[in-house]
């Protein structure tokens, strides 16, 4: 199993920066990738950014050039640096771990952290 704990969400003014953290513990070796997703009120969940165990990254078009996903392997932590925040970035941000063991694939989710961007 993998346990994930997110932190860093808060109220921030539009245009400002914010960094979210996602600390993983447990069966770290089984993690293939660690994405960040978000879900705003009344909206569908959206994949924001993803980083693989090999370090490859990809981003949603809506955040390209503003958000950066990175990781610190020594701390088993993935970060989401968010710059130039917009009110439409307001959402609950959740990280999850894509894992596999043998032929079994499973995603473990954190509890989520609220980001609110005021205009």
Buried (B, 14 or more C-beta within 10 A) or exposed (E): EBEBBBEBBEEBEBEEEBEBBBBBEBBEEBBEBBBBBBBBEEEEEBEBBBBBBEEEBEBBEEBEEBBBBBBEEEEBBBBBBBBEBBEEBBBBBBBBBBBEEEEEEEEBEBEBBEBBBEE
